[in-house]
Amino acid sequence: MKKIKVTFLVIALATMAMCFVGCNDKSKNNNENEEANKEIIENTNVGLLEESGDEEIAQVIYESYEELRDAVAEEIKDYAGAINTINMYYNASGDVSKDEYAVSSLITDKKGTKNPLTTLGYALVDVTNDGVQEILIYDMDAEDEMKNVIVSMYTTKTDENNEKESYHILNSQTEGHYRLCENNIIEVTYSENPGIVSKCYYKINQDFKLEFVEILEYITNENGTTDVNHRVGESEEGITITSEEATNIENKYPIKEITVSPIIK
């Protein structure tokens, strides 16, 4: 039986840490974020799941890679290994950590439910403009305001044996959400402290890492007014801008309209 390799370039907490450490020098959680950034998992070989540890759930969860690959839509079969990693998390018995499988916390509540993969959808977009379409995974059961949140993103690369491997790029988490904007800019929204909401803008480079573009930090004062701090590129300190200026910046990054199709055909 063929082994499927899934390499995790950026796991959930580590990816979020990139934003929070890079975007917000005033954050009280920088030390925690730096620790989280050390949790990046690289070159992780994920073997096949032979059988389920839960006989009741086994009836509705795919028990092998081949079975899963047959079930997914034809155009995403190259990503069956990545999808199988999510399936393995759902199929694992006991209280397993989402980080072990690099699964987004936005979909962990589906574990133990009937055929959870049928609630997930996908879109194929060449986010890095290299001719390879990345797979963006969405929760089709999400509330309306969360429909455009990317649950997870993967790409594929060809290894030394000329076989395709799935590479994990990012996960949204309960605390922070990724959305795809026009021009393939990634918006990350995060509410880290009471009264502070950050919007970070990134591009994904050819190494599938997030490169910081700019950040808007909305700070609500005790008197109810809001200050907006803006920082661009390599600048160490931001400047205070008006709400109109902030709106103009946000308008540069309209959320991309995405057509989402079910993962399971």
TANOR-V146147 format. One record per residue. N is the residue number from 0. PSI is psi in whole degrees, 0 to 359 (* if undefined). Layout:
n = <N;N>
psi = <PSI;PSI>
This chain:
n = <0;1;2;3;4;5;6;7;8;9;10;11;12;13;14;15;16;17;18;19;20;21;22;23;24;25;26;27;28;29;30;31;32;33;34;35;36;37;38;39;40;41;42;43;44;45;46;47;48;49;50;51;52;53;54;55;56;57;58;59;60;61;62;63;64;65;66;67;68;69;70;71;72;73;74;75;76;77;78;79;80;81;82;83;84;85;86;87;88;89;90;91;92;93;94;95;96;97;98;99;100;101;102;103;104;105;106;107;108;109;110;111;112;113;114;115;116;117;118;119;120;121;122;123;124;125;126;127;128;129;130;131;132;133;134;135;136;137;138;139;140;141;142;143;144;145;146;147;148;149;150;151;152;153;154;155;156;157;158;159;160;161;162;163;164;165;166;167;168;169;170;171;172;173;174;175;176;177;178;179;180;181;182;183;184;185;186;187;188;189;190;191;192;193;194;195;196;197;198;199;200;201;202;203;204;205;206;207;208;209;210;211;212;213;214;215;216;217;218;219;220;221;222;223;224;225;226;227;228;229;230;231;232;233;234;235;236;237;238;239;240;241;242;243;244;245;246;247;248;249;250;251;252;253;254;255;256;257;258;259;260;261;262;263;264>
psi = <132;136;139;126;130;117;126;106;317;114;174;300;322;319;316;320;326;319;313;324;319;336;332;93;339;359;138;353;16;320;320;321;321;323;319;326;339;353;12;132;123;146;50;120;122;116;178;148;114;318;158;149;357;109;326;314;334;338;340;2;138;129;352;160;317;318;317;316;325;335;337;160;147;318;353;19;332;340;13;326;317;316;325;330;318;318;320;322;313;329;345;136;155;185;85;154;138;330;334;329;3;49;140;141;346;342;10;337;352;347;130;356;171;120;66;334;337;348;356;143;175;160;146;121;135;84;328;2;38;10;356;128;123;154;127;124;135;156;110;347;4;156;160;317;349;0;326;12;127;117;309;156;135;157;177;148;160;128;186;341;14;30;145;136;147;134;129;127;310;162;141;157;171;324;342;142;136;137;147;125;171;158;20;33;141;124;132;118;139;134;96;320;155;128;3;123;127;142;111;145;131;161;155;123;183;345;9;32;152;127;123;135;300;167;143;128;115;118;116;123;167;332;4;351;163;129;147;119;134;131;141;139;232;2;134;333;146;179;153;130;168;164;327;319;321;318;319;323;314;325;344;343;65;142;133;136;123;133;119;131;151;139;317;122;*>
